[in-house]
Amino acid sequence: MAEVGAVGWARRFPVRGGIRAGRAWAGDHLSALGWDQSAPQIVDAVVLAVSELLTNAHVHARSDAELVLTWDGQCLHLSVHDHDPGLPRPRESGPEELGGRGLALVEAVADHWHTSPEPDGKTVTACFHPPSAVSGPLPS
């Protein structure tokens, strides 16, 4: 039998009610990897990034968002695709502003992130490297 190189999950989240559902969905899949016990700080970071990236897709792109989680044994890739071709730009927000910190938060909690223009919008991907105790074999 061939060894699996990665495991992943994908789901579309609508503009209405998708953020809370996206956080729960991501948390459930990270629990399936056992990270809720072995790397709870990474789970919190990924769930925060899911919340911020889905919010950006819904608020700024005004579109549904496709969320993909992929674990390749080294990095958990969190990708959010929306249907607005405009690439996001980090911005500085003053202390009185309610928004504008989403990408700064993603940058703070992810090991790295990038954007990719797509024919039907864009994808923002963040990578999370868990502690070495969590790395290794993929779930069977």
Residue pairs with C-beta under 8 A, 6 or more apart in sequence:
4 138
5 72
5 73
5 138
6 70
6 71
6 72
6 73
6 138
7 70
7 71
7 138
7 139
8 68
8 69
8 70
8 71
9 25
9 29
9 68
9 69
10 66
10 67
10 68
10 69
11 22
11 25
11 66
11 67
12 64
12 65
12 66
12 67
13 19
13 21
13 22
13 25
13 54
13 64
13 65
13 66
13 67
14 64
15 58
15 62
15 63
15 64
18 54
18 58
18 64
18 65
19 51
19 54
19 55
19 58
22 50
22 51
22 54
22 65
22 67
23 47
23 50
23 51
25 67
26 46
26 47
26 50
26 67
26 69
26 78
27 36
27 43
27 47
29 69
30 36
30 42
30 43
30 46
30 47
30 69
30 76
31 43
32 139
33 71
33 139
34 134
34 139
35 42
35 43
35 130
35 134
36 43
38 130
38 131
38 133
38 134
39 130
39 131
39 133
39 134
42 76
42 128
42 130
42 131
42 134
45 109
45 110
45 128
46 69
46 76
46 78
46 109
46 128
48 105
48 109
49 78
49 105
49 106
49 109
49 110
49 126
49 128
50 67
50 78
50 80
52 102
52 103
52 105
52 106
53 65
53 67
53 78
53 80
53 102
53 106
53 124
53 126
54 65
54 67
54 80
55 102
56 80
56 82
56 88
56 102
56 103
56 124
57 63
57 64
57 65
57 80
57 81
57 82
57 84
58 64
58 65
59 99
60 84
60 86
60 88
61 82
61 83
61 84
61 86
61 121
62 84
63 82
63 83
63 84
63 121
64 82
64 83
65 80
65 81
65 82
66 79
66 80
66 81
66 82
67 78
67 79
67 80
68 77
68 78
68 79
68 80
68 81
69 76
69 77
69 78
69 79
70 76
70 77
70 79
71 77
71 138
72 138
73 135
73 136
73 137
73 138
74 129
74 135
75 111
75 127
75 128
75 129
76 127
76 128
76 129
76 130
77 125
77 126
77 127
78 110
78 125
78 126
78 127
78 128
79 123
79 124
79 125
79 126
80 123
80 124
80 125
81 118
81 121
81 122
81 123
82 121
82 122
83 120
83 121
84 121
84 122
85 117
85 118
85 121
85 122
86 122
87 115
87 117
87 122
88 103
88 115
88 122
88 124
89 103
90 103
90 104
90 107
91 100
91 103
92 100
93 99
93 100
93 101
93 104
103 113
106 113
106 124
106 126
107 113
109 128
110 126
110 127
110 128
111 127
111 128
111 129
112 126
112 127
113 124
113 125
113 126
113 127
114 124
114 125
115 122
115 123
115 124
115 125
116 122
116 123
116 124
116 125
129 135
